[in-house]
C-alpha cells in the first residue's frame, strides 16, 4: 500500500502523517526535498505552544474578547527536540542540494510555521536544556526560522520580528552545524543504516 506524497501531506497540514511516512521514505530515499518537508513538519509541531504564547501576550481584561487556544490532539512539550530535528533536516537538504528551495505550493505553510516559531521563541527557555546538544533549544529555533526564510527565498530581516543580533546568532549556529559532517539529530541514524 502506498501513502500520499509527503508534499501533499504538508500542504494539507497533516504533519504527523508527513513525519511518519516521511521517516519511512527517508530510509530508502533521503532526497533534499524530503528533508525540506520533514523539517517543516518537525517545526510545525510547536503550534500549540505558539498559540499559548500568543494567548499569554494578550493584554486585555475584556471577558468578551476571549482567545481560543487549540491545544487538543497530539502535541509536544516546551522542551521538544523536534525543532532541532527540523533544523537538521534543513541543513541536510542544503548539503544534498545547495540550490534547494521550498516550492511555491508550500509557502503558505512555511509562512505559518515561521510565525509559530517566532511565538514559540517568546517562551521562557530557562529549564529547557537539551544536554545532548552543545547549543540551546532557543538557538535551534532561531536557526530554523532563518533557514526557512532562506529556503523560501526571503530575507529574515524583512519578514520576521527577529532582531539583527538574533539573526546573526542563528547564522553563526547554521555555519557551525554546516561544517560538521554528521550532526546531532536522530534521523542521521536512519539514513546511515
C-alpha distance (Angstrom), angle and dihedral (degrees) to the residues before:
residue distance angle dihedral
X1 . . .
X2 3.77 . .
X3 3.77 125.9 .
X4 3.81 130.5 -137.0
X5 3.80 116.1 -83.0
X6 3.81 111.1 -84.5
X7 3.82 91.0 -126.2
X8 3.82 90.1 58.9
X9 3.80 91.8 48.1
X10 3.82 89.9 53.1
X11 3.82 92.2 45.1
X12 3.82 88.2 54.2
X13 3.83 92.5 46.6
X14 3.79 92.0 -115.5
X15 3.79 90.8 142.3
X16 3.80 99.4 157.7
X17 3.80 90.7 54.4
X18 3.80 90.6 44.8
X19 3.80 89.6 54.1
X20 3.79 93.6 47.2
X21 3.79 98.8 45.1
X22 3.80 91.9 35.5
X23 3.81 90.7 56.8
X24 3.79 88.7 53.2
X25 3.81 90.5 50.4
X26 3.80 91.6 44.9
X27 3.80 91.4 64.7
X28 3.81 92.4 59.6
X29 3.81 104.7 25.3
X30 3.82 117.1 21.4
X31 3.82 99.5 -176.2
X32 3.80 125.7 170.5
X33 3.82 90.1 -116.2
X34 3.80 92.2 53.0
X35 3.80 89.3 51.4
X36 3.83 89.7 52.6
X37 3.80 92.0 53.2
X38 3.79 93.6 44.6
X39 3.80 90.3 47.7
X40 3.79 93.6 52.9
X41 3.82 91.3 44.4
X42 3.82 90.4 52.1
X43 3.80 91.9 49.5
X44 3.81 92.4 45.2
X45 3.80 89.9 64.4
X46 3.83 90.7 79.6
X47 3.82 92.2 70.4
X48 3.85 95.1 106.1
X49 3.81 90.7 51.0
X50 3.81 90.5 46.8
X51 3.82 90.3 51.4
X52 3.80 91.0 52.0
X53 3.81 90.6 49.5
X54 3.82 90.5 50.1
X55 3.80 89.3 50.7
X56 3.81 92.9 48.6
X57 3.80 91.0 50.4
X58 3.82 93.1 58.3
X59 3.76 112.5 109.5
X60 3.76 101.0 -157.3
X61 3.76 136.1 116.2
X62 3.79 94.0 -174.2
X63 3.82 105.8 122.5
X64 3.80 90.5 -158.8
X65 3.81 91.7 58.2
X66 3.78 98.5 69.1
X67 3.77 123.0 166.1
X68 3.79 115.2 -139.0
X69 3.77 111.1 -135.0
X70 3.77 111.6 -160.2
X71 3.80 105.5 -155.1
X72 3.78 100.3 143.2
X73 3.76 123.7 115.8
X74 3.77 126.1 26.7
X75 3.77 115.1 -6.1
X76 3.76 145.3 159.3
X77 3.78 133.7 -127.2
X78 3.76 126.1 -112.6
X79 3.79 91.8 -98.4
X80 3.80 95.0 54.6
X81 3.77 117.0 152.1
X82 3.81 91.3 -154.0
X83 3.81 92.4 94.0
X84 3.81 88.2 55.6
X85 3.81 89.4 48.3
X86 3.81 89.0 51.1
X87 3.79 91.0 50.2
X88 3.80 90.2 53.7
X89 3.80 91.9 47.7
X90 3.82 88.3 56.0
X91 3.80 90.9 48.1
X92 3.80 91.1 49.2
X93 3.81 91.0 48.8
X94 3.82 89.7 54.1
X95 3.79 91.0 46.5
X96 3.81 92.2 52.3
X97 3.81 93.0 44.5
X98 3.83 118.9 7.8
X99 3.84 89.5 -164.9
X100 3.82 96.0 53.8
X101 3.79 116.3 129.6
X102 3.79 135.5 174.5
X103 3.81 110.8 -95.1
X104 3.80 116.3 -114.2
X105 3.81 89.9 -110.4
X106 3.83 89.7 67.2
X107 3.84 97.6 46.3
X108 3.84 94.2 93.5
X109 3.81 87.9 54.9
X110 3.81 95.2 45.0
X111 3.80 90.2 49.3
X112 3.82 90.6 54.6
X113 3.81 91.8 45.9
X114 3.82 90.9 50.9
X115 3.82 88.7 53.7
X116 3.80 92.2 46.9
X117 3.80 92.0 48.9
X118 3.80 90.9 50.3
X119 3.80 89.9 52.3
X120 3.82 90.0 44.6
X121 3.82 86.5 55.8
X122 3.83 89.9 60.6
X123 3.78 91.6 72.8
X124 3.76 123.9 99.6
X125 3.80 105.4 -99.1
X126 3.81 96.9 -168.1
X127 3.77 107.9 117.9
X128 3.80 94.2 22.2
X129 3.77 99.2 101.9
X130 3.78 125.2 157.8
X131 3.78 102.8 -153.7
X132 3.79 92.8 -166.6
X133 3.82 91.0 62.4
X134 3.78 126.7 72.6
X135 3.81 90.0 -148.1
X136 3.78 133.3 51.1
X137 3.78 128.9 -94.4
X138 3.80 87.1 -119.9
X139 3.81 90.6 59.7
X140 3.80 90.5 46.9
X141 3.82 90.2 54.3
X142 3.82 91.9 46.6
X143 3.80 90.6 51.0
X144 3.82 91.1 47.8
X145 3.82 91.2 54.0
X146 3.80 92.2 49.8
X147 3.81 93.1 46.3
X148 3.80 92.7 48.9
X149 3.81 88.6 52.7
X150 3.80 90.6 48.9
X151 3.80 92.4 46.8
X152 3.80 91.7 54.7
X153 3.80 93.0 44.9
X154 3.81 97.5 -108.3
X155 3.78 131.5 130.7
X156 3.84 108.8 -119.3
X157 3.81 90.3 -147.5
X158 3.80 89.8 61.3
X159 3.81 102.7 41.1
X160 3.81 103.6 33.0
X161 3.78 136.6 60.5
X162 3.82 90.9 -128.6
X163 3.77 118.4 126.5
X164 3.79 120.4 -122.0
X165 3.81 88.6 -109.5
X166 3.81 92.3 55.2
X167 3.80 91.4 47.4
X168 3.82 90.1 50.8
X169 3.83 89.6 49.2
X170 3.80 89.0 51.7
X171 3.81 92.8 48.5
X172 3.82 90.5 50.5
X173 3.81 90.8 54.4
X174 3.82 91.4 45.5
X175 3.81 90.5 52.1
X176 3.80 91.8 46.9
X177 3.81 94.4 48.8
X178 3.80 92.7 43.0
X179 3.79 90.4 58.4
X180 3.82 93.6 55.6
X181 3.84 113.4 87.3
X182 3.83 96.0 -143.3
X183 3.75 119.3 20.1
X184 3.79 134.7 -157.3
X185 3.79 102.4 -87.4
X186 3.78 128.2 117.0
X187 3.81 95.7 -129.4
X188 3.81 91.0 68.1
X189 3.79 86.3 72.5
X190 3.83 89.7 57.8
X191 3.79 96.4 49.9
X192 3.81 95.1 42.7
X193 3.83 95.3 56.8
